[in-house]
Amino acid sequence: MQIIQGIREKGAAIVIGVIALSLIGFILMDAKQQGNNIFGARSQNIGKINGSSISYDEFKKKAEVLELQQEQQYGRKPNSSQQAAIREQVWNLLTSQKIFFSESAKLGFEFTPKELETILKSDDPSNPLMREKSLVDPATGKLDIAKVNQVIANLKKANDEQLGYFDEQVIEPQKVGSIFNKYVAMVNASAYYPGWMRDKETADKKNFANISYVAIPYGVISDSAIKVTDEEINKYVQAHKDQFKQEAGRMISFVSFSQKPDGADSSRVRTAVESLKSAFAGETNDMAFLSRNTSTIPFDSTYQPKSKFNSAVIDSIIRQPIGAVYGPYVDQNGYVLAKMLGTKSVFDSVTARHILIGTVNPQTGQPTLEDSVAKMRADSVMAAINTGADFKQMVTKYSTDEGSVANGGEYKNITYGSMVPEFNEFIFTKPVGSRGVVKTQFGYHIIEVLNQKGSSPVYKIAFMAKDIQPSEATINKAQLDANKLAAQKESKAFEEYIKKNGLQKISSNNLIKENDSRVGGDLPDARPLVRWAFEAKKGEVSDVYNMVDKFVVAVVDKIYKEGTQDAETARPMVENVVRNQKKAEQIIKNLGANPTLEKAAAAYGKEIQTAGLDSSLVFSNSSIQNIGFEPKLVGSVFNKENMNKVAAPLAGRNMVYVFRVNGIASKPADTEAESAAFRSQQTTALRNLLANWFEDLRKRATIKDNRSEFN
């Protein structure tokens, strides 16, 4: 579909899908010439994973390839935020590969040359060479092995740079996929469900208990009566360190001062556009007028259906007589005048077929055939068709438009304006049966009009537009206000100034890390501010940062060091847990030694209740009907020491429980089918537990990230 998408989207680029060696060299050259060299010329290591280095050059090369692909896909270079996202993607990819390959190498997993050869010579759709048309036999749809062998032979003669690119785009993905599949197969095979576990879990799910109990909620003691100290928070955190690991980072607050245009700026632009209305109406050279007056919407001489005009007032515009000017009206970020230049009727849709003799690569725009050679070939094909040659056979033999070859070059129901102008003009103005050679940006097309249906109006409209831009006075005022806040060089003065002047302070909700390029959703392009935050002290106020449409002044609220959270950080998560522990201690103390159910009920005005009479209280289920999730209580119920007596008071998640186990019974044994289903279920559960194997590898890895030294 490459060519026709290019025609329909008027040349929009498509992601690189290069496999054949013939394309590698020119892409590398293009990358050198056009790549955004934001990296400089360093050669140090950008990080280490379990002692294995990631070189700056390796990181840079992968990032530049992805940036080039994005540029060719969207037709513009990535902005700084997009570059930051690409670099984060590359870092995650490289670290993941280092971790994974290090572990798989210990297990002896390899990707052999024989495996690669088998993959590259297979007709499976996953084979990357199957995407290269020149290597596929059009008659069979299978790889031409002779051509594949030639590609492999040519690779042996390629230079290091070409080999590196081929390795990156073809070999490396196959290696990752192969070793990954082997590793996953091993992990799945290791999910062993031993007999002793099967017997125990079978018994656990068959035995059910019933209990009598008194539940005393922690709410009987008010929160205000229980104080939780930092020492108690720290003690809890130290006992549960794995739950409170902390990355290095910063929490900041900031105030922004908008540089966006205000009401006065809007009025100024409207007046300027209004003053052009009379001259625009009397102008005979509209293209020159728009250029002379620097319209932000360029002149378009083509006719378009109403649906193609991106204007909320298009219905009002097309009702104007020829030569009349409508507006000014607000459209997006500006004021616009619209001049009606003409209208006519065109077909609703056209069916046509074509043969493209391409002169450029549709993916990159690079020349592939001399213009004069393409013109001669197109004329020869046209002459052959006019003398009786089969059009479809000519398509198969000569057309470089992969998207239409299978359909004999035919495209059905083409709407007006969806093709490049020259193609569009021919099929919508020539009668059915017309043939001709038409040149476009893609090469020479031999076109035949097959069918034309319906009739609808199209319009030619000129737009004179000016964006509403902030004036110098607006920008200067915002900067002056920001400078006044930045002059408050410590946090107390910063807070007092904000309160006194009614400013809005925004606090970062998430931890800002050293390599981040954004601060939440408010500051998407904040790399300089992040660098400052990691050099500043707690409470330090920043200078003014100019961020696209705002000036920003920030203060460092807290500095986090890598390790275990302190009491202040952990308190929101831990305070209620510790408070409930202290409440439980008080409740249990108030109950006294060996309390009966009756004594416990009387002490707190609660009733004696029962649970498990419906056979639902089983060891394998941590929830109890009418009580909720209480795994400690379930475990204690099935403790043989608690049978037929009142157990010691137990502190649960939400209440203190005083209970007595009235009895434990068993359900009938499972049928063979039920046992088999249970074994299968438990084996699947074990495999699911292993599904996070890579995250476990990552957690155990030693990762040294030096990226902040490079940007």
C-alpha positions in Angstrom: 0.0 0.0 0.0 3.0 2.4 0.1 2.4 4.3 -3.1 -1.3 4.7 -3.0 -1.1 5.8 0.7 1.4 8.4 -0.4 -0.9 9.5 -3.2 -4.0 9.6 -1.0 -2.2 11.5 1.8 -0.3 13.7 -0.6 3.1 12.4 0.2 2.9 11.7 3.9 5.9 9.6 4.8 5.7 6.0 6.0 7.8 4.1 8.6 11.0 2.6 7.3 10.6 -1.1 6.5 14.0 -1.7 4.9 15.4 -5.2 4.7 17.2 -5.6 1.4 20.9 -4.6 1.6 20.6 -2.3 -1.5 18.6 0.1 0.7 20.9 0.0 3.8 23.6 2.2 2.5 21.5 5.1 1.4 19.5 5.1 4.6 22.7 5.3 6.6 23.8 8.2 4.4 20.4 9.9 4.9 20.7 9.4 8.7 24.1 11.1 8.7 22.9 14.0 6.7 19.5 14.6 8.3 19.7 13.0 11.7 19.3 15.5 14.6 22.7 15.3 16.2 21.7 16.3 19.7 24.2 14.0 21.2 27.5 15.6 20.5 30.6 13.4 20.1 31.1 11.6 23.3 32.3 8.0 23.7 31.9 7.4 27.5 29.6 4.8 29.0 26.1 5.9 29.6 25.3 3.2 32.2 26.1 -0.2 33.5 23.8 -3.2 34.0 25.2 -5.9 36.3 28.7 -4.6 35.4 28.1 -4.7 31.7 28.5 -1.3 30.1 26.2 0.5 27.7 28.3 2.8 25.5 27.2 6.3 24.7 27.8 5.5 21.0 25.4 2.5 21.1 22.8 4.5 22.9 23.2 7.4 20.5 22.9 5.2 17.4 19.7 3.5 18.4 18.1 6.8 19.4 19.1 8.4 16.1 17.6 5.5 14.1 14.2 5.9 16.0 14.3 9.6 15.6 14.8 9.2 11.8 12.0 6.7 11.6 9.6 9.1 13.5 10.7 12.0 11.2 9.9 9.9 8.1 6.6 8.7 9.6 5.3 12.1 10.5 7.2 14.4 8.1 8.9 16.5 10.8 11.8 16.1 13.2 10.8 15.1 16.8 10.5 17.9 19.2 12.5 17.9 22.5 9.7 16.1 24.4 9.5 13.4 21.7 13.3 13.1 21.7 13.2 12.6 25.5 10.5 9.9 25.1 12.6 8.2 22.4 15.7 8.2 24.6 13.8 6.8 27.5 12.5 4.0 25.2 16.0 3.2 24.0 17.3 3.1 27.6 14.6 0.7 28.7 15.3 -1.5 25.6 19.0 -1.6 26.2 18.7 -2.3 29.9 16.1 -5.0 29.3 18.3 -6.7 26.8 21.4 -6.6 29.0 19.5 -8.1 31.9 17.8 -10.7 29.8 20.8 -11.8 27.8 23.0 -12.0 30.9 20.5 -14.4 32.5 19.9 -16.5 29.4 23.6 -16.8 28.8 24.0 -18.5 32.2 21.4 -21.1 31.1 23.3 -21.7 27.8 20.6 -20.2 25.5 22.1 -19.1 22.2 20.9 -17.9 18.8 22.9 -19.8 16.3 23.7 -18.9 12.6 21.8 -22.0 11.6 18.6 -20.7 13.3 19.0 -17.3 11.6 19.5 -18.9 8.2 16.3 -21.1 8.7 14.3 -18.0 9.7 15.5 -15.9 6.8 14.8 -18.6 4.2 11.3 -19.4 5.5 8.1 -18.3 3.9 6.5 -17.5 7.3 5.0 -14.0 7.4 7.2 -13.2 10.5 10.3 -13.5 8.4 11.4 -9.9 7.8 12.6 -10.7 4.3 9.1 -11.5 3.3 8.3 -7.8 3.5 10.8 -7.0 0.7 8.9 -7.3 -2.6 12.0 -7.8 -4.7 12.9 -11.0 -2.8 9.4 -12.6 -3.2 8.4 -14.6 -6.3 5.1 -12.8 -7.4 3.8 -16.1 -9.0 4.1 -18.2 -5.8 4.2 -15.6 -3.1 7.2 -17.3 -1.6 10.8 -16.2 -1.2 13.1 -16.5 -4.1 15.9 -18.4 -2.3 18.5 -17.6 -5.0 17.9 -13.9 -4.3 18.0 -14.4 -0.6 21.4 -16.3 -1.0 22.6 -13.3 -3.0 21.6 -10.9 -0.2 23.4 -13.1 2.4 26.5 -13.2 0.1 26.4 -9.4 -0.3 26.3 -9.0 3.4 29.7 -10.7 3.7 31.1 -7.9 1.6 29.3 -5.1 3.5 31.2 -2.6 5.6 30.9 -2.5 9.4 28.3 0.3 9.3 26.0 -1.5 6.9 26.4 -4.7 8.9 25.6 -2.9 12.1 22.4 -1.5 10.6 21.4 -4.9 9.3 22.1 -6.5 12.7 20.0 -3.8 14.4 17.0 -4.1 12.0 16.9 -7.8 11.2 19.2 -10.0 13.2 18.7 -8.5 16.7 14.9 -8.8 16.7 15.1 -12.4 15.6 17.7 -13.2 18.3 15.6 -11.6 21.0 12.5 -13.5 19.9 14.3 -16.8 19.7 15.9 -16.7 23.1 12.8 -15.2 24.7 10.7 -18.1 23.4 13.2 -20.6 24.8 13.3 -18.9 28.2 9.5 -18.7 28.5 9.3 -22.4 27.5 11.7 -23.2 30.3 9.8 -21.1 32.8 6.5 -22.7 31.9 8.0 -26.2 32.1 9.3 -25.4 35.6 5.8 -24.9 37.0 5.8 -28.3 38.8 2.9 -29.2 41.1 4.2 -31.8 43.5 2.0 -34.5 45.0 2.3 -33.4 48.6 1.1 -29.9 47.7 -1.8 -31.4 45.7 -2.8 -33.5 48.7 -2.5 -30.7 51.2 -4.4 -28.2 49.0 -7.1 -30.8 48.2 -7.6 -31.3 52.0 -7.6 -27.6 52.6 -10.4 -26.9 50.2 -12.4 -29.9 51.5 -12.2 -29.0 55.2 -14.6 -26.3 56.4 -15.1 -24.8 59.8 -17.8 -22.9 61.7 -17.0 -20.5 64.4 -18.7 -18.2 67.0 -17.0 -14.9 67.4 -17.2 -11.3 68.7 -15.8 -8.6 66.4 -14.6 -5.4 68.0 -13.9 -2.7 65.4 -10.9 -0.4 65.8 -13.3 2.5 65.6 -14.4 2.0 69.2 -11.2 4.1 69.9 -11.1 7.5 68.2 -8.1 8.3 66.0 -7.4 11.4 68.0 -6.8 9.3 71.1 -3.9 7.5 69.4 -0.7 9.4 68.5 1.7 7.7 66.1 5.3 8.9 66.4 8.1 9.1 63.8 9.9 6.4 65.7 7.0 4.0 65.4 6.7 4.8 61.7 10.4 4.1 61.2 10.2 0.9 63.2 7.4 -0.4 61.0 9.2 0.6 57.8 12.4 -1.1 58.9 10.4 -4.3 59.5 8.9 -4.1 56.0 11.8 -2.6 54.0 10.8 -4.2 50.7 7.5 -2.3 50.7 9.2 1.0 51.3 12.1 1.1 48.8 12.7 4.6 47.5 14.3 6.0 44.4 16.4 9.1 44.4 14.4 12.1 43.2 12.9 15.5 44.0 9.5 16.9 44.8 9.0 20.5 43.7 6.4 23.2 43.6 6.2 25.9 41.0 4.2 29.0 39.9 3.7 29.7 36.2 3.1 33.1 34.6 1.3 32.9 31.3 2.7 34.4 28.1 -0.4 33.7 26.2 -2.2 36.6 24.6 -4.8 38.5 26.6 -7.9 40.4 25.6 -6.0 43.4 24.4 -3.9 41.2 22.2 -7.0 39.6 20.7 -8.6 43.0 20.0 -5.4 44.2 18.4 -5.2 41.3 15.9 -8.9 41.5 15.1 -8.5 45.2 14.2 -5.5 44.4 12.0 -7.4 41.7 10.1 -10.6 43.9 9.9 -8.5 46.6 8.2 -7.6 44.2 5.4 -11.2 43.2 4.5 -11.9 45.9 1.9 -8.6 45.5 0.1 -9.0 41.7 0.1 -12.4 42.0 -1.5 -11.0 44.1 -4.3 -7.8 42.1 -4.9 -7.4 40.3 -8.2 -4.2 38.4 -7.3 -5.2 36.7 -4.1 -2.1 34.6 -3.8 0.1 37.7 -3.9 -2.2 39.4 -1.4 -2.0 36.6 1.1 1.8 36.4 0.7 2.2 40.2 1.0 0.1 40.3 4.2 1.7 37.1 5.7 -1.4 35.0 6.1 -0.9 32.0 8.3 -3.1 30.0 5.9 -1.4 29.7 2.5 -3.3 30.1 -0.7 -4.8 26.9 -2.2 -5.9 27.2 -5.8 -7.7 23.8 -5.9 -11.4 23.2 -5.5 -12.4 21.2 -2.5 -15.7 19.6 -1.1 -17.2 21.3 1.9 -16.1 18.5 4.2 -12.4 19.2 3.4 -12.5 22.8 4.9 -11.6 22.8 8.5 -13.8 25.7 9.5 -16.8 25.8 11.9 -18.4 28.5 9.7 -18.0 26.9 6.3 -21.8 26.8 5.8 -21.9 30.6 6.1 -18.8 31.1 3.9 -20.1 29.0 0.9 -23.4 31.0 0.9 -21.4 34.2 0.0 -21.5 35.4 -3.6 -18.3 35.0 -5.7 -15.8 37.7 -4.7 -17.5 38.4 -1.3 -15.4 38.3 1.9 -16.8 36.8 5.1 -15.4 37.7 8.6 -13.4 38.3 10.5 -14.2 35.3 12.6 -12.3 33.4 15.2 -10.8 30.1 14.1 -8.5 28.1 16.4 -5.9 30.6 17.6 -6.5 33.5 15.2 -8.8 35.7 13.2 -9.7 34.8 9.6 -11.2 36.4 6.5 -12.7 34.0 3.9 -13.1 35.0 0.3 -15.3 33.0 -2.0 -13.5 32.5 -5.3 -15.6 29.9 -7.1 -17.7 26.8 -7.2 -18.4 24.0 -9.6 -19.8 20.5 -9.7 -17.7 17.3 -9.7 -18.3 13.6 -9.6 -18.9 12.1 -6.2 -16.5 9.3 -6.9 -14.3 7.8 -9.7 -13.0 4.4 -10.3 -9.7 4.3 -12.2 -6.7 2.1 -12.7 -3.0 3.0 -13.2 0.5 1.8 -13.7 3.1 3.7 -11.8 6.6 4.0 -13.2 8.1 5.3 -9.9 11.0 7.7 -9.8 11.4 8.0 -6.0 11.3 5.6 -3.0 7.9 6.4 -1.5 9.2 5.8 2.0 12.1 8.2 1.9 11.7 10.4 -1.2 15.1 9.3 -2.5 15.5 9.0 -6.3 15.2 5.4 -7.7 15.0 6.0 -11.5 16.1 8.8 -13.8 13.2 11.0 -14.8 14.0 10.6 -18.6 14.1 6.8 -18.3 10.8 6.7 -16.5 9.2 9.0 -19.0 10.4 6.8 -21.9 9.2 3.6 -20.2 5.8 5.2 -19.4 5.3 6.3 -23.0 6.3 2.8 -24.2 3.8 1.1 -21.9 1.1 3.6 -22.9 1.8 2.8 -26.6 1.6 -0.9 -26.0 -1.8 -0.6 -24.2 -3.1 1.5 -27.0 -2.2 -1.2 -29.5 -3.9 -3.9 -27.6 -1.6 -5.0 -24.7 -3.5 -6.2 -21.6 -3.6 -3.5 -19.0 -3.5 -5.9 -16.0 -0.4 -7.7 -17.4 1.3 -4.4 -17.8 0.5 -3.6 -14.2 2.0 -6.8 -13.0 5.1 -6.4 -15.1 5.9 -2.6 -14.7 3.9 -1.0 -11.8 5.9 0.0 -8.7 2.7 0.7 -6.7 2.6 -2.4 -4.5 -0.8 -1.4 -3.1 -2.6 -1.8 -6.4 -0.8 -4.6 -8.3 -2.9 -7.3 -6.9 -6.1 -5.4 -8.1 -4.8 -4.9 -11.6 -3.9 -1.3 -10.7 -7.5 -0.4 -9.9 -8.8 1.9 -7.1 -12.5 2.1 -6.6 -14.6 5.1 -5.4 -11.9 7.7 -5.3 -13.3 10.9 -3.8 -12.4 14.4 -5.0 -9.2 15.7 -3.6 -7.9 12.5 -2.1 -5.2 12.1 -4.8 -2.3 14.3 -5.5 -3.4 17.2 -7.7 -2.3 16.0 -11.1 -3.8 12.5 -10.7 -7.0 14.1 -9.2 -7.3 16.5 -12.1 -7.1 13.9 -14.8 -9.6 11.4 -13.4 -12.2 14.0 -12.4 -12.0 16.1 -15.7 -11.5 13.4 -18.4 -14.5 11.3 -19.5 -14.8 7.6 -18.9 -12.5 5.6 -21.1 -9.8 8.3 -21.2 -6.2 7.2 -20.9 -3.1 9.3 -20.5 0.4 9.6 -19.0 0.4 11.9 -15.9 3.5 13.0 -14.0 3.3 13.4 -10.2 5.8 13.7 -7.4 6.0 9.8 -7.4 6.8 9.3 -11.0 4.8 8.7 -14.2 1.3 7.2 -14.1 -0.5 5.5 -17.0 -4.1 6.2 -16.0 -7.4 4.9 -17.4 -10.7 6.3 -16.1 -13.2 3.4 -15.7 -16.2 4.9 -14.0 -17.6 8.2 -12.7 -20.6 8.5 -10.4 -22.8 11.2 -8.9 -22.4 15.0 -8.7 -21.5 17.3 -5.8 -20.4 20.9 -5.5 -16.8 21.9 -4.7 -15.4 25.3 -3.7 -12.4 27.4 -4.1 -11.8 29.7 -1.1 -9.0 32.0 -0.1 -8.3 32.5 3.6 -6.5 35.5 5.1 -5.6 34.6 8.7 -3.4 36.0 11.5 -2.7 34.2 14.7 -3.4 36.0 18.0 0.1 36.5 19.4 1.0 38.0 22.7 2.4 41.5 22.5 5.8 42.5 23.8 4.0 44.2 26.7 2.2 41.0 27.6 5.4 39.0 27.6 7.3 41.6 29.5 4.7 41.8 32.2 4.7 38.0 32.7 8.5 38.0 32.9 8.5 40.9 35.4 6.0 39.1 37.6 8.1 36.0 37.5 11.2 37.9 38.3 9.6 39.3 41.4 8.7 35.9 42.7 12.2 34.5 41.8 13.7 37.3 44.0 12.3 35.5 47.1 15.3 33.3 47.5 14.1 31.0 50.3 11.0 28.9 50.7 9.3 30.9 53.5 9.5 34.2 51.6 8.4 32.3 48.5 5.3 31.0 50.3 4.5 34.4 51.8 4.8 36.2 48.4 2.5 33.7 46.8 -0.2 34.1 49.5 0.1 37.9 49.5 -0.3 38.2 45.7 -2.9 35.5 45.2 -0.8 33.3 43.0 -1.5 29.6 42.4 1.2 27.2 43.4 1.3 23.8 41.7 3.0 20.9 43.5 4.4 17.9 41.6 2.4 14.8 42.5 5.0 12.3 41.4 8.6 11.9 42.2 10.8 13.7 39.7 13.8 11.5 38.7 17.2 12.7 37.5 16.7 11.8 33.9 13.1 13.1 33.6 12.3 15.7 30.9 8.9 16.7 32.2 7.2 17.7 35.4 3.8 16.1 35.5 1.4 17.1 32.8 1.9 20.8 33.4 5.5 21.2 32.2 6.1 18.7 29.3 9.4 20.2 28.2 11.2 20.9 31.5 14.6 19.3 31.2 16.6 22.5 32.3 14.3 22.8 35.4 14.9 19.1 36.3 18.6 19.6 36.0 18.4 22.6 38.3 16.3 20.7 40.9 19.0 18.0 41.2 21.7 20.7 41.8 19.6 22.8 44.3 19.1 22.4 48.0 15.8 21.8 49.8 13.9 25.1 50.0 16.0 26.8 47.3 14.0 29.0 44.8 14.9 28.8 41.1 15.6 31.5 38.6 12.9 32.2 36.0 12.6 29.4 33.3 11.0 30.3 29.9 8.9 27.3 28.9 7.2 27.9 25.5 4.1 29.9 26.6 4.9 30.5 30.3 7.5 31.6 32.7 8.1 29.3 35.6 9.6 29.8 39.1 10.1 26.7 41.3 11.1 25.6 44.8 12.5 22.3 45.9 10.1 20.9 48.5 11.9 17.6 49.4 15.0 15.7 48.4 14.7 11.9 48.3 17.8 9.7 48.5 17.9 6.2 47.2 17.2 3.6 49.9 14.4 3.3 52.4 11.7 5.9 53.0 11.9 8.1 56.0 9.0 8.6 58.5 7.7 11.8 56.7 7.5 10.0 53.3 6.1 6.7 54.6 3.6 8.3 57.1 0.6 8.5 54.7 0.8 4.8 54.0 1.9 3.6 57.4 0.2 5.8 60.0 -3.2 4.1 59.9 -1.7 0.7 60.1 0.4 1.5 63.1 -2.5 3.3 64.7 -4.7 0.2 64.3 -2.0 -1.9 65.8 -1.9 0.4 68.9 -5.7 0.3 69.1 -5.6 -3.5 68.9 -3.2 -3.6 71.8 -5.5 -1.4 73.9 -8.6 -3.4 73.1 -6.8 -6.7 73.9 -5.5 -5.3 77.1 -9.0 -4.1 78.1 -10.4 -7.6 77.5 -8.1 -9.1 80.1 -6.6 -12.6 80.2 -8.5 -15.4 78.6 -11.8 -13.5 77.9 -14.9 -15.5 77.1 -17.2 -14.6 74.2 -19.7 -13.3 76.6 -17.2 -11.1 78.4 -15.9 -9.7 75.1 -19.4 -9.0 73.9 -20.4 -7.2 77.1 -17.2 -5.2 77.3 -17.9 -3.4 74.0 -21.6 -3.9 73.6 -21.3 -6.3 70.7 -23.2 -9.5 69.8 -21.9 -13.0 69.5 -22.1 -14.0 65.9 -21.5 -17.2 63.8 -19.7 -17.8 60.5 -19.1 -20.9 58.4 -22.5 -22.6 58.8 -22.9 -22.4 55.0 -19.6 -24.4 54.5 -17.9 -21.4 53.0 -15.2 -21.0 55.7 -12.3 -22.9 54.2 -8.5 -22.6 54.5 -8.0 -21.9 50.8 -10.2 -18.8 51.0 -8.9 -15.8 52.9 -12.3 -14.1 53.1 -15.1 -14.9 55.5 -18.7 -14.2 54.7 -20.0 -11.1 56.6 -16.5 -10.4 57.8 -14.4 -9.8 54.7 -10.7 -10.4 53.9 -9.1 -11.6 57.1 -6.3 -14.1 56.3 -4.9 -14.1 59.9 -8.3 -15.1 61.3 -8.8 -17.8 58.7 -5.3 -19.3 59.5 -6.0 -19.2 63.3 -9.4 -20.9 62.8 -7.6 -23.9 61.2 -4.9 -24.0 63.9 -5.6 -27.3 65.8 -4.7 -25.7 69.1 -7.7 -23.4 68.8 -10.2 -26.3 68.4 -13.3 -26.3 70.8 -12.1 -23.4 72.9 -12.0 -19.7 73.0 -8.8 -18.6 71.3 -6.7 -15.7 72.4 -7.9 -12.3 71.0 -6.6 -11.8 67.5 -5.8 -8.4 65.8 -7.2 -8.5 62.3 -7.1 -6.0 59.5 -10.1 -4.0 60.7 -11.1 -5.5 64.0 -10.1 -7.5 67.1 -11.6 -11.0 67.1 -12.5 -13.2 70.0 -13.6 -16.6 68.6 -14.2 -20.2 69.2 -13.9 -23.0 66.7 -17.1 -25.0 67.0 -16.0 -27.7 64.6 -14.3 -28.7 61.4 -15.9 -31.1 58.9 -15.1 -32.4 55.4 -16.9 -32.4 52.2 -17.2 -35.5 50.0 -14.1 -36.4 48.0 -13.8 -34.9 44.5 -14.5 -37.0 41.4 -11.6 -37.9 39.2 -12.7 -35.2 36.7 -12.9 -32.6 39.5 -9.4 -33.6 40.8 -8.0 -33.3 37.3 -9.6 -29.9 36.8 -8.2 -28.8 40.2 -4.7 -30.0 39.3 -4.8 -28.1 36.0 -6.1 -25.0 37.8 -3.3 -25.1 40.3 -0.6 -25.7 37.7 -1.9 -22.7 35.7 -1.8 -20.6 38.9 1.8 -21.6 39.5 2.6 -20.5 35.9 0.9 -17.2 36.5 3.1 -16.7 39.5 6.1 -17.1 37.2 4.7 -14.6 34.7 6.5 -11.7 36.4 9.9 -13.4 36.0 11.4 -10.5 34.1 10.4 -7.9 36.7 12.0 -10.1 39.3 15.2 -10.1 37.2 15.1 -6.3 36.9 14.6 -5.9 40.6 17.7 -8.0 41.3 19.8 -6.2 38.7 22.4 -3.6 39.6 21.6 -0.7 37.3 23.9 2.4 37.1 22.3 5.2 35.2 24.6 7.9 34.0 22.3 9.6 31.5 22.0 12.8 33.4 25.7 13.5 32.7 24.9 13.6 29.0 21.9 15.9 28.7 
